[in-house]
């Protein structure tokens, strides 16, 4: 196993041991705050304002701090150094909600990934029923906040997360974001591709690499996105990682999120474009079949 991945897993394990040493029972309405350890006083004030956290609320909170060292330990296997940077600044607020609420994400000054990418990754990590807010004092990747969200949620739920899911979540966020950038595709399309593929994990678990690759290509083309061979391999490795997790829980949440994405898409301005892409995809198949039949005569 890659040394950096071993380091990330070891750190995740240490984090979980630390947070579960002082158990705090989760309850709807509980709030946890994470702050980048390198924020200046002025930057912290800006971030807290964006997160709608008053100084009084901050004083009453058991704040979790995320260091740049932690960012690199978790993410160096999946994200280049420049994206992570050399200072932990992005911060988060996690508000626990009642069972069945699902996950909502709101971001401020985050440019590495979208709210949907956060939702996808947090579901993989094991986060449930929470409103999540992520903010940076200026435009930035938000990698410190990702670690902070998971640390905060784990602390609030008596150590409910495990290191394998945390590592898979960081891999998923990196792969989704970087493929969106590499293809130039609408990030929402890439979110949908990954979300749909996650609903097929029980099938993927029994497939060979060639079959998984074919499925990735088929689903991506449905959304009008073309993956390079390298990106197909990256998604395949991600899916294999995810298929090794507890599928029962993950599949239920993945299906719920995929349906939410679909419902939101149907009510958005971009819906027609996606529907047109899917229609073109199906039209191409029918055209190919028609040409083949004509060729028989």
C-alpha positions as CSV (number, residue, x, y, z in Angstrom):
1,X,0.0,0.0,0.0
2,X,1.2,3.6,-0.8
3,X,3.0,5.1,2.2
4,X,1.0,8.2,2.0
5,X,-2.2,6.2,2.2
6,X,-1.0,4.3,5.2
7,X,-0.2,7.6,6.9
8,X,-3.7,8.9,6.1
9,X,-5.3,5.8,7.5
10,X,-3.2,5.9,10.6
11,X,-4.1,9.5,11.1
12,X,-7.8,8.8,10.6
13,X,-7.6,6.0,13.1
14,X,-5.9,8.3,15.6
15,X,-8.5,10.9,15.0
16,X,-11.3,8.5,15.7
17,X,-9.7,7.2,18.9
18,X,-9.3,10.8,20.0
19,X,-12.8,11.9,19.3
20,X,-14.4,8.8,20.8
21,X,-12.4,9.1,24.0
22,X,-14.8,11.8,25.2
23,X,-18.1,10.7,23.8
24,X,-20.8,13.2,23.0
25,X,-24.2,11.8,22.2
26,X,-25.6,13.2,19.0
27,X,-28.9,15.1,19.1
28,X,-30.7,17.1,16.5
29,X,-29.7,20.8,16.8
30,X,-26.2,20.0,18.1
31,X,-23.6,22.3,16.4
32,X,-19.9,21.6,15.8
33,X,-17.4,24.1,14.4
34,X,-14.1,23.4,12.7
35,X,-11.6,26.1,12.0
36,X,-8.4,26.1,9.9
37,X,-5.5,26.3,12.3
38,X,-3.7,29.0,10.3
39,X,-6.4,31.6,10.2
40,X,-5.4,35.1,11.3
41,X,-7.7,36.9,13.7
42,X,-9.2,38.9,10.9
43,X,-9.7,35.8,8.7
44,X,-11.3,34.0,11.5
45,X,-13.8,36.9,12.0
46,X,-14.6,36.8,8.3
47,X,-15.1,33.0,8.3
48,X,-17.3,33.1,11.4
49,X,-19.5,35.8,9.8
50,X,-19.9,33.6,6.7
51,X,-20.8,30.6,8.8
52,X,-23.2,32.7,10.9
53,X,-21.4,31.9,14.1
54,X,-21.3,34.7,16.8
55,X,-18.4,35.1,19.2
56,X,-20.7,34.0,22.0
57,X,-21.6,30.8,20.1
58,X,-17.9,30.2,19.4
59,X,-17.1,30.6,23.1
60,X,-19.6,28.0,24.0
61,X,-18.5,25.5,21.4
62,X,-15.9,22.8,21.6
63,X,-14.1,24.0,18.5
64,X,-12.1,21.5,16.4
65,X,-8.9,22.8,14.6
66,X,-7.5,21.4,11.4
67,X,-3.8,21.7,10.6
68,X,-2.2,21.8,7.3
69,X,-0.3,18.7,8.3
70,X,-3.6,16.8,8.6
71,X,-4.7,18.1,5.2
72,X,-1.6,16.6,3.5
73,X,-1.8,13.4,5.5
74,X,-5.3,12.8,4.3
75,X,-5.1,14.1,0.8
76,X,-1.6,13.9,-0.6
77,X,-2.4,10.5,-2.2
78,X,-5.2,12.1,-4.2
79,X,-4.6,15.8,-4.5
80,X,-1.6,17.8,-5.7
81,X,0.3,19.9,-3.2
82,X,-0.6,23.2,-4.7
83,X,-4.4,22.5,-4.4
84,X,-4.0,21.8,-0.7
85,X,-1.5,24.6,-0.1
86,X,0.7,25.3,2.9
87,X,-1.9,26.8,5.3
88,X,-5.2,25.4,6.7
89,X,-7.8,28.1,6.4
90,X,-11.2,26.8,5.2
91,X,-13.6,26.1,8.1
92,X,-17.0,24.5,8.6
93,X,-20.1,24.3,10.7
94,X,-22.0,21.1,11.1
95,X,-25.6,21.2,12.4
96,X,-27.1,17.8,13.3
97,X,-30.6,17.3,12.1
98,X,-33.4,14.8,12.7
99,X,-33.3,11.3,11.2
100,X,-34.3,11.3,7.5
101,X,-33.3,14.9,6.9
102,X,-30.4,14.0,4.7
103,X,-27.3,16.2,4.0
104,X,-27.3,19.7,2.7
105,X,-24.2,21.7,2.0
106,X,-23.7,25.4,1.6
107,X,-20.3,26.8,0.6
108,X,-18.7,30.3,0.6
109,X,-15.5,31.0,-1.3
110,X,-14.8,27.4,-2.2
111,X,-13.6,26.7,-5.7
112,X,-12.2,23.2,-5.7
113,X,-15.5,21.3,-5.5
114,X,-19.2,21.9,-5.6
115,X,-21.9,21.3,-2.9
116,X,-22.9,18.1,-4.7
117,X,-19.4,16.8,-4.6
118,X,-19.2,17.4,-0.9
119,X,-22.6,15.6,-0.5
120,X,-21.4,12.6,-2.4
121,X,-18.1,12.4,-0.4
122,X,-19.7,12.9,3.0
123,X,-22.2,10.2,2.3
124,X,-19.3,7.9,1.6
125,X,-17.6,9.0,4.8
126,X,-20.8,8.0,6.7
127,X,-22.2,11.4,7.5
128,X,-25.9,11.5,7.9
129,X,-28.7,14.0,8.6
130,X,-26.8,17.3,8.9
131,X,-26.7,20.8,7.5
132,X,-23.1,21.5,6.6
133,X,-21.6,25.0,5.9
134,X,-18.2,25.5,4.5
135,X,-16.3,28.8,4.2
136,X,-13.0,30.3,3.4
137,X,-11.8,33.9,4.0
138,X,-11.1,34.1,0.2
139,X,-11.4,31.8,-2.8
140,X,-9.8,28.5,-1.9
141,X,-10.0,24.7,-2.3
142,X,-11.8,23.9,1.0
143,X,-9.7,20.8,1.8
144,X,-9.2,21.8,5.4
145,X,-12.9,22.1,5.8
146,X,-13.5,18.6,4.4
147,X,-11.3,17.2,7.1
148,X,-13.0,19.4,9.7
149,X,-16.5,18.3,8.7
150,X,-15.6,14.7,9.2
151,X,-13.8,15.4,12.5
152,X,-16.7,17.5,13.8
153,X,-19.3,15.0,12.8
154,X,-17.3,12.1,14.3
155,X,-16.9,14.0,17.6
156,X,-20.7,14.8,17.6
157,X,-21.8,11.2,17.0
158,X,-19.6,9.3,19.5
159,X,-17.0,8.2,16.9
160,X,-19.4,6.9,14.3
161,X,-17.0,7.2,11.3
162,X,-14.3,4.7,10.3
163,X,-11.0,5.2,8.6
164,X,-11.8,3.3,5.5
165,X,-14.8,5.4,4.7
166,X,-12.9,8.6,5.5
167,X,-10.1,7.7,3.1
168,X,-12.6,6.7,0.4
169,X,-14.5,10.0,0.9
170,X,-11.3,12.0,0.3
171,X,-10.5,10.0,-2.7
172,X,-14.0,10.5,-4.1
173,X,-13.9,14.2,-3.6
174,X,-10.5,14.6,-5.3
175,X,-11.4,12.3,-8.3
176,X,-14.8,14.0,-8.9
177,X,-13.4,17.5,-8.7
178,X,-10.3,16.9,-10.8
179,X,-12.2,15.0,-13.5
180,X,-14.7,17.9,-13.8
181,X,-11.7,20.3,-14.3
182,X,-9.9,17.9,-16.7
183,X,-12.9,17.4,-19.0
184,X,-14.2,20.9,-18.8
185,X,-17.7,19.5,-18.2
186,X,-20.3,21.1,-16.0
187,X,-19.4,19.9,-12.5
188,X,-23.1,19.0,-11.9
189,X,-22.9,16.5,-14.8
190,X,-19.8,14.8,-13.2
191,X,-21.6,14.8,-9.8
192,X,-24.5,13.0,-11.5
193,X,-22.2,10.5,-13.2
194,X,-20.5,9.5,-9.9
195,X,-23.8,9.5,-8.1
196,X,-25.4,7.2,-10.6
197,X,-22.4,4.9,-10.7
198,X,-22.5,4.6,-6.9
199,X,-26.0,3.2,-7.1
200,X,-24.6,0.3,-9.1
201,X,-21.9,-0.7,-6.6
202,X,-23.5,-4.0,-5.8
203,X,-23.1,-4.9,-9.5
204,X,-19.6,-3.4,-9.9
205,X,-18.4,-5.5,-6.9
206,X,-18.6,-8.6,-9.1
207,X,-17.3,-7.2,-12.4
208,X,-13.9,-7.4,-14.1
209,X,-12.0,-4.2,-15.0
210,X,-13.1,-4.1,-18.7
211,X,-16.8,-4.4,-17.7
212,X,-16.5,-1.6,-15.1
213,X,-14.8,0.6,-17.7
214,X,-17.6,0.0,-20.2
215,X,-20.2,0.9,-17.5
216,X,-18.3,4.1,-16.7
217,X,-18.1,5.1,-20.4
218,X,-21.8,4.3,-21.0
219,X,-22.9,6.4,-18.0
220,X,-20.6,9.3,-18.8
221,X,-21.8,9.4,-22.4
222,X,-25.4,9.5,-21.2
223,X,-24.5,12.9,-19.7
224,X,-22.6,14.1,-22.8
225,X,-19.2,13.8,-21.0
226,X,-16.2,12.1,-22.4
227,X,-13.6,10.6,-20.0
228,X,-10.0,10.1,-21.1
229,X,-8.6,6.6,-20.6
230,X,-6.7,7.9,-17.5
231,X,-9.9,9.3,-16.0
232,X,-11.8,6.0,-16.7
233,X,-9.1,4.2,-14.7
234,X,-9.3,6.8,-11.9
235,X,-13.1,6.3,-11.6
236,X,-12.8,2.5,-11.8
237,X,-10.3,2.5,-8.9
238,X,-12.6,4.8,-6.9
239,X,-15.6,2.4,-7.6
240,X,-13.5,-0.6,-6.5
241,X,-12.6,1.2,-3.3
242,X,-16.2,2.1,-2.6
243,X,-17.5,-1.4,-3.4
244,X,-15.2,-2.8,-0.6
245,X,-17.1,-0.7,2.0
246,X,-20.4,-1.6,3.7
247,X,-22.6,-1.6,0.7
248,X,-26.0,-1.9,2.4
249,X,-25.8,1.5,4.1
250,X,-23.9,3.2,1.3
251,X,-26.3,2.0,-1.5
252,X,-29.3,3.3,0.3
253,X,-27.8,6.7,0.8
254,X,-26.3,6.8,-2.7
255,X,-29.7,6.1,-4.2
256,X,-31.4,8.8,-2.1
257,X,-28.8,11.4,-3.1
258,X,-29.0,10.4,-6.8
259,X,-32.8,10.8,-6.7
260,X,-32.4,14.2,-5.0
261,X,-29.9,15.3,-7.7
262,X,-32.4,14.1,-10.4
263,X,-35.3,16.0,-8.8
264,X,-33.2,19.2,-8.5
265,X,-32.1,18.8,-12.0
266,X,-35.6,18.6,-13.3
267,X,-36.4,21.9,-11.7
268,X,-33.2,23.7,-12.9
269,X,-32.3,25.7,-15.9
270,X,-29.8,23.1,-16.9
271,X,-32.4,20.3,-17.0
272,X,-33.2,20.5,-20.6
273,X,-29.5,20.3,-21.6
274,X,-29.1,17.1,-19.7
275,X,-32.3,15.7,-21.1
276,X,-31.1,16.6,-24.6
277,X,-27.8,14.9,-23.9
278,X,-29.6,11.7,-22.8
279,X,-31.9,12.0,-25.8
280,X,-29.0,12.3,-28.1
281,X,-27.3,9.3,-26.5
282,X,-30.4,7.2,-27.0
283,X,-30.9,8.6,-30.5
284,X,-27.4,7.6,-31.5
285,X,-28.0,4.0,-30.3
286,X,-31.2,3.8,-32.3
287,X,-29.5,5.3,-35.4
288,X,-26.7,2.7,-35.2
289,X,-29.2,-0.1,-34.9
290,X,-31.2,1.3,-37.8
291,X,-28.0,1.6,-40.0
292,X,-27.1,-2.0,-39.1
293,X,-30.5,-3.3,-40.1
294,X,-30.4,-1.4,-43.4
295,X,-27.0,-3.0,-44.1
296,X,-28.5,-6.4,-43.9
297,X,-30.5,-5.6,-47.0
